[in-house]
Amino acid sequence: MALTRLRVNLNVMFTIMGVLTIALGTVLVKSTHIYHFNILNFHFTIAERSFSFLMVFDGFFLIILGFLQLQKTRASWKLLLGSMIITFILLIFSSERQYHLTLIGIALSLLIFVMIFRQRKSYTLPSTTLGRPEIAVAIITIIFTVSYGVGGSLLFGNEFSPPITNIGDALYYTGETVTTLGFGDILPVTLTARMFTISLSILGVAIFFGAMTILITPIIQRRLGGVVTRMEKHQLENLQNYILVLGYSEFIHTYVSEIQRQGKTCVIVERSQEESEKLRNEGFLVINQSADDEALINSFRLINCERILVASGDDGYNILIAATISQAVHDSSINSKVTVLVSSYRNISKFSVFGFQTVNVSSIIGKFLAEN
């Protein structure tokens, strides 16, 4: 109960912070204040109102993150921490003109930062999206492209017509070039500026959009997969005496194939999109979702199952699934239906607390080899 209250409070805090940031961004639209910077003999001017759209975007992003933090993944914790640092920096930049809003925002952002840091041990679950290497490469690529475009535009600023003298214009020209829109309102007038523009265009077409595709495609797949999942869950309502497999591994392929050959129904919950597609092509009823989702477990009529098999090849993932079943199910008669495959004999004792039947896969393989 205490953990639930803590989650709700943090979610509310992010929502309040997001609304405050959006309000501040709206106020900054009318600001006429100019910041002046001298870096490496280069003089930069930034209008305070240039931060207005960043503040509004950041506010909406914070509201979304308030719900993302409920996932309790390691990647979401890093994202939450980073977002508060960025928000703090934006608030500091706007503090010179809007004392009342920014002081409240700075105090609130520091409070949220401390709350997130103190809860770091509760963010232990692995991420199925942000933790993927290709996602990290895509994010780095996008950041590099934008940084290259903005930095180069400012460096060769006087070689454009009109000159690019601030970050706002540099960011605009970068977006205009990378997306190949080419409005023509800012033109490179020297050979150096033209070569830079060509390189930025090639970088945008060849790399930037590829990185964006990597980021967007999983979201589309999850949305389409969500429709399929709802359809598949609807099919389960009238099932009787079916086998429920939570987490799939090749260890049980022969078993589930035999169940299917006997005419029985086998429902497999598998988080891998690729593996789910393969199983669907073999005629299995597959739900492409994490098997350690308590809401998913509660959506099944486990009393109608003949057997519940926790069969991932990852013992850590199997522990999460077993813990979820134990938390979601309060009928002791269902415990006798649950069998957990354990890949390493060292992990057998870790499953004893749940009271489920366990199968030591390594022991079975060892006995087979010893007898033959």
C-alpha positions as CSV (number, residue, x, y, z in Angstrom):
1,M,0.0,0.0,0.0
2,A,2.8,2.4,0.9
3,L,4.5,1.7,-2.5
4,T,1.3,2.4,-4.3
5,R,0.9,5.8,-2.6
6,L,4.5,6.6,-3.4
7,R,3.9,5.9,-7.1
8,V,0.8,7.9,-7.2
9,N,2.5,10.8,-5.5
10,L,5.4,10.8,-8.0
11,N,2.9,10.6,-10.9
12,V,1.0,13.6,-9.5
13,M,4.3,15.5,-9.0
14,F,5.3,15.0,-12.6
15,T,1.9,16.2,-13.8
16,I,2.1,19.3,-11.7
17,M,5.6,20.0,-12.9
18,G,4.5,19.5,-16.5
19,V,1.6,21.9,-16.2
20,L,3.9,24.5,-14.5
21,T,6.5,24.2,-17.3
22,I,3.8,24.5,-20.0
23,A,2.5,27.7,-18.2
24,L,6.0,29.1,-18.0
25,G,6.6,28.4,-21.7
26,T,3.4,30.2,-22.6
27,V,4.5,33.2,-20.6
28,L,7.9,33.3,-22.3
29,V,6.4,33.8,-25.7
30,K,5.9,37.5,-24.9
31,S,9.4,37.9,-23.4
32,T,11.8,40.4,-25.1
33,H,14.9,39.6,-23.0
34,I,18.1,38.7,-24.9
35,Y,20.9,36.6,-23.5
36,H,24.5,37.3,-24.7
37,F,27.3,34.8,-24.6
38,N,31.0,34.9,-25.6
39,I,32.5,31.5,-26.3
40,L,35.9,31.0,-27.9
41,N,35.8,34.6,-29.3
42,F,32.4,33.9,-30.9
43,H,29.5,36.1,-29.8
44,F,26.1,34.5,-29.5
45,T,22.7,36.0,-28.7
46,I,19.7,34.0,-27.7
47,A,16.2,35.4,-27.3
48,E,14.5,34.2,-24.1
49,R,11.3,33.5,-26.1
50,S,13.3,30.9,-28.1
51,F,13.0,28.7,-25.0
52,S,9.2,28.9,-25.0
53,F,8.6,26.0,-27.3
54,L,11.2,23.9,-25.5
55,M,9.4,24.6,-22.2
56,V,6.0,23.7,-23.6
57,F,7.4,20.5,-25.2
58,D,9.2,19.6,-22.0
59,G,6.0,20.1,-20.0
60,F,4.0,17.7,-22.2
61,F,7.0,15.2,-22.0
62,L,7.0,15.4,-18.2
63,I,3.3,14.6,-18.0
64,I,3.9,11.5,-20.2
65,L,6.9,10.5,-18.1
66,G,4.6,10.6,-15.0
67,F,2.9,7.5,-16.4
68,L,6.1,5.9,-17.8
69,Q,7.7,5.8,-14.3
70,L,5.0,3.3,-13.2
71,Q,6.9,0.7,-15.3
72,K,9.8,0.7,-12.8
73,T,12.4,-0.2,-15.4
74,R,16.1,0.8,-15.1
75,A,15.9,2.7,-18.4
76,S,12.8,4.7,-17.3
77,W,14.7,5.7,-14.1
78,K,17.6,7.1,-16.2
79,L,15.1,8.9,-18.4
80,L,13.3,10.4,-15.5
81,L,16.5,11.6,-13.9
82,G,17.8,13.1,-17.2
83,S,14.5,14.9,-17.9
84,M,14.6,16.6,-14.5
85,I,18.1,17.8,-15.1
86,I,17.1,19.2,-18.5
87,T,14.0,20.8,-16.9
88,F,16.1,22.4,-14.2
89,I,18.5,23.9,-16.8
90,L,15.6,25.4,-18.8
91,L,14.1,26.8,-15.6
92,I,17.5,28.4,-14.7
93,F,17.6,30.1,-18.1
94,S,14.2,31.6,-17.6
95,S,14.7,32.6,-14.0
96,E,15.9,36.1,-14.8
97,R,12.5,37.4,-15.9
98,Q,9.8,35.1,-14.3
99,Y,10.8,34.9,-10.6
100,H,7.5,33.6,-9.2
101,L,7.0,30.7,-11.6
102,T,10.7,29.7,-12.0
103,L,11.4,29.6,-8.3
104,I,8.5,27.3,-7.7
105,G,9.5,25.2,-10.6
106,I,13.2,25.0,-9.5
107,A,12.1,23.9,-6.0
108,L,9.7,21.4,-7.3
109,S,12.2,20.0,-9.8
110,L,14.8,19.5,-7.0
111,L,12.2,17.8,-4.9
112,I,11.2,15.4,-7.7
113,F,14.9,14.7,-8.5
114,V,15.5,13.7,-4.8
115,M,12.4,11.5,-4.8
116,I,13.5,9.7,-8.0
117,F,17.0,9.2,-6.7
118,R,15.8,7.8,-3.4
119,Q,13.5,5.3,-5.2
120,R,16.3,4.1,-7.5
121,K,16.3,0.6,-5.9
122,S,12.7,0.1,-6.9
123,Y,13.5,0.6,-10.6
124,T,14.9,-2.9,-11.2
125,L,13.0,-4.3,-14.2
126,P,14.8,-4.6,-17.5
127,S,13.6,-2.5,-20.4
128,T,12.3,-4.3,-23.5
129,T,12.6,-1.2,-25.7
130,L,15.0,1.4,-24.4
131,G,17.5,-1.3,-23.4
132,R,17.9,-2.5,-27.0
133,P,21.3,-1.6,-28.6
134,E,19.8,-0.4,-31.8
135,I,17.6,2.1,-29.9
136,A,20.6,3.5,-28.1
137,V,22.5,3.8,-31.5
138,A,19.4,5.6,-33.0
139,I,19.2,8.1,-30.2
140,I,22.9,8.8,-30.4
141,T,22.7,9.3,-34.1
142,I,19.8,11.7,-33.9
143,I,21.6,13.8,-31.2
144,F,24.8,13.8,-33.3
145,T,23.0,14.9,-36.4
146,V,21.2,17.8,-34.6
147,S,24.4,18.8,-32.8
148,Y,26.4,18.7,-36.1
149,G,23.8,20.8,-37.8
150,V,23.4,23.4,-35.1
151,G,27.1,23.7,-34.4
152,G,28.1,24.0,-38.0
153,S,25.4,26.6,-38.7
154,L,26.7,28.7,-35.9
155,L,30.3,28.2,-36.8
156,F,29.7,29.3,-40.5
157,G,27.0,31.7,-39.5
158,N,28.4,34.7,-41.3
159,E,28.6,32.7,-44.5
160,F,24.8,32.5,-44.8
161,S,22.4,35.1,-46.1
162,P,20.9,36.3,-43.8
163,P,23.6,35.3,-41.2
164,I,22.8,32.7,-38.6
165,T,23.6,34.3,-35.3
166,N,21.5,32.4,-32.7
167,I,20.6,28.9,-31.7
168,G,17.0,29.3,-32.8
169,D,18.0,30.1,-36.4
170,A,20.6,27.3,-36.4
171,L,18.1,24.7,-35.2
172,Y,15.6,25.9,-37.8
173,Y,18.2,25.7,-40.6
174,T,19.2,22.2,-39.4
175,G,15.6,21.0,-39.5
176,E,15.0,22.6,-42.8
177,T,18.1,20.9,-44.3
178,V,17.8,17.5,-42.7
179,T,14.2,17.2,-43.8
180,T,15.1,18.4,-47.3
181,L,12.3,21.1,-47.2
182,G,14.6,23.9,-48.5
183,F,12.4,26.9,-48.1
184,G,15.2,29.2,-49.4
185,D,14.8,31.8,-46.7
186,I,18.4,31.1,-45.5
187,L,21.0,30.5,-48.2
188,P,24.7,29.4,-48.0
189,V,26.7,32.0,-50.0
190,T,30.2,30.6,-49.7
191,L,31.7,27.3,-50.8
192,T,32.4,26.3,-47.2
193,A,28.8,26.9,-46.2
194,R,27.5,25.1,-49.3
195,M,29.7,22.0,-48.6
196,F,28.5,22.0,-45.0
197,T,24.9,22.1,-46.2
198,I,25.4,19.2,-48.6
199,S,27.1,17.1,-45.9
200,L,24.2,17.9,-43.5
201,S,21.6,16.9,-46.2
202,I,23.4,13.6,-46.9
203,L,23.7,12.9,-43.1
204,G,20.0,13.6,-42.7
205,V,18.8,11.5,-45.6
206,A,21.2,8.6,-45.1
207,I,21.3,8.4,-41.3
208,F,18.8,10.6,-39.5
209,F,15.6,9.1,-41.0
210,G,17.0,5.6,-40.6
211,A,17.4,6.3,-36.9
212,M,13.9,7.7,-36.7
213,T,12.5,4.6,-38.3
214,I,14.2,2.4,-35.7
215,L,12.6,4.4,-33.0
216,I,9.1,4.7,-34.5
217,T,8.8,1.1,-35.9
218,P,8.6,-0.7,-32.5
219,I,5.8,1.8,-31.4
220,I,3.8,0.9,-34.5
221,Q,4.4,-2.8,-34.0
222,R,3.3,-2.5,-30.4
223,R,0.1,-0.7,-31.4
224,L,-0.7,-3.3,-34.0
225,G,0.3,-6.0,-31.6
226,G,-2.0,-4.5,-29.0
227,V,-5.0,-5.0,-31.4
228,V,-4.0,-8.6,-32.0
229,T,-3.6,-9.2,-28.3
230,R,-7.1,-7.9,-27.4
231,M,-8.5,-10.2,-30.1
232,E,-6.6,-13.1,-28.7
233,K,-7.6,-12.4,-25.2
234,H,-11.3,-12.3,-26.3
235,Q,-10.8,-15.9,-27.7
236,L,-9.7,-17.1,-24.2
237,E,-13.0,-16.3,-22.5
238,N,-14.6,-19.6,-23.5
239,L,-11.6,-21.8,-23.3
240,Q,-11.5,-24.8,-21.0
241,N,-8.7,-27.2,-20.0
242,Y,-6.0,-25.3,-22.0
243,I,-2.3,-25.1,-21.4
244,L,-0.9,-21.7,-20.5
245,V,2.7,-21.1,-21.3
246,L,4.2,-18.0,-19.7
247,G,7.6,-17.3,-21.4
248,Y,8.8,-19.5,-24.2
249,S,12.0,-21.4,-24.8
250,E,13.0,-24.1,-27.3
251,F,13.1,-26.6,-24.3
252,I,9.3,-27.0,-24.6
253,H,8.8,-26.9,-28.3
254,T,8.4,-30.6,-28.6
255,Y,5.9,-30.6,-25.7
256,V,3.7,-27.8,-27.0
257,S,3.8,-29.3,-30.5
258,E,2.6,-32.6,-29.0
259,I,-0.2,-30.8,-27.1
260,Q,-1.3,-29.2,-30.4
261,R,-1.2,-32.5,-32.2
262,Q,-3.5,-34.0,-29.6
263,G,-6.0,-31.3,-30.4
264,K,-5.6,-29.5,-27.1
265,T,-5.3,-25.7,-26.9
266,C,-2.0,-24.2,-26.0
267,V,-1.8,-20.4,-25.2
268,I,1.7,-18.9,-25.3
269,V,2.7,-15.5,-23.8
270,E,5.9,-14.4,-25.4
271,R,7.5,-11.0,-25.2
272,S,9.7,-11.4,-28.3
273,Q,8.0,-10.1,-31.4
274,E,10.1,-12.3,-33.7
275,E,9.5,-15.5,-31.7
276,S,5.8,-14.7,-31.4
277,E,5.5,-14.5,-35.2
278,K,7.2,-17.8,-35.6
279,L,4.9,-19.5,-33.1
280,R,1.8,-18.0,-34.8
281,N,3.0,-19.3,-38.1
282,E,3.0,-22.8,-36.5
283,G,-0.6,-22.4,-35.5
284,F,-0.3,-21.5,-31.8
285,L,-2.4,-18.9,-30.1
286,V,0.3,-16.4,-29.0
287,I,0.0,-13.2,-27.0
288,N,2.9,-10.9,-27.7
289,Q,3.4,-9.3,-24.2
290,S,5.6,-9.6,-21.1
291,A,4.5,-12.6,-19.1
292,D,5.3,-10.8,-15.8
293,D,2.5,-8.2,-16.3
294,E,0.1,-8.6,-13.4
295,A,-2.8,-7.1,-15.3
296,L,-2.3,-9.7,-18.0
297,I,-2.2,-12.6,-15.5
298,N,-5.4,-11.3,-13.9
299,S,-7.1,-11.2,-17.3
300,F,-6.8,-15.0,-17.6
301,R,-9.3,-17.4,-16.1
302,L,-6.6,-19.5,-14.5
303,I,-9.2,-21.8,-12.9
304,N,-9.9,-23.1,-16.4
305,C,-6.3,-24.0,-17.1
306,E,-5.2,-27.5,-17.1
307,R,-1.5,-26.5,-16.6
308,I,0.4,-23.3,-16.2
309,L,4.0,-23.6,-17.4
310,V,6.6,-20.9,-16.7
311,A,9.1,-21.8,-19.4
312,S,11.4,-19.0,-20.3
313,G,15.1,-19.9,-20.7
314,D,16.0,-16.9,-18.4
315,D,15.7,-17.9,-14.7
316,G,15.6,-14.2,-13.8
317,Y,12.6,-13.6,-16.0
318,N,11.0,-16.8,-14.7
319,I,11.4,-15.5,-11.1
320,L,9.5,-12.3,-12.1
321,I,6.8,-14.3,-13.7
322,A,6.4,-16.6,-10.7
323,A,6.3,-13.6,-8.4
324,T,3.6,-12.1,-10.5
325,I,1.5,-15.2,-10.4
326,S,2.0,-15.5,-6.7
327,Q,0.9,-11.8,-6.2
328,A,-2.1,-12.0,-8.6
329,V,-3.5,-15.4,-7.7
330,H,-5.0,-16.0,-4.2
331,D,-6.5,-19.5,-4.9
332,S,-4.2,-22.2,-3.5
333,S,-5.7,-24.8,-5.8
334,I,-4.1,-22.9,-8.8
335,N,-0.6,-23.3,-7.3
336,S,-0.7,-27.0,-8.0
337,K,-1.2,-26.3,-11.7
338,V,2.0,-24.2,-12.0
339,T,5.3,-25.7,-13.1
340,V,8.5,-23.7,-13.5
341,L,11.4,-24.7,-15.6
342,V,14.7,-23.8,-14.0
343,S,17.7,-23.7,-16.2
344,S,20.4,-23.6,-13.5
345,Y,20.4,-25.9,-10.5
346,R,21.8,-23.0,-8.4
347,N,18.5,-21.1,-8.8
348,I,16.2,-24.0,-7.6
349,S,16.1,-22.6,-4.0
350,K,15.0,-19.2,-5.2
351,F,11.7,-20.6,-6.5
352,S,10.9,-22.6,-3.3
353,V,9.2,-19.5,-1.7
354,F,6.4,-19.6,-4.3
355,G,5.3,-23.2,-3.6
356,F,5.2,-24.1,-7.3
357,Q,6.5,-27.3,-8.8
358,T,9.9,-26.9,-10.3
359,V,11.7,-28.9,-13.0
360,N,15.5,-28.8,-13.0
361,V,16.3,-28.8,-16.8
362,S,20.1,-29.1,-16.2
363,S,19.5,-32.2,-14.0
364,I,17.3,-33.9,-16.6
365,I,20.0,-33.3,-19.3
366,G,22.7,-34.6,-17.0
367,K,20.8,-37.8,-16.2
368,F,20.1,-38.4,-19.9
369,L,23.8,-38.1,-20.7
370,A,24.9,-40.2,-17.8
371,E,22.5,-43.1,-18.8
372,N,23.6,-42.9,-22.5
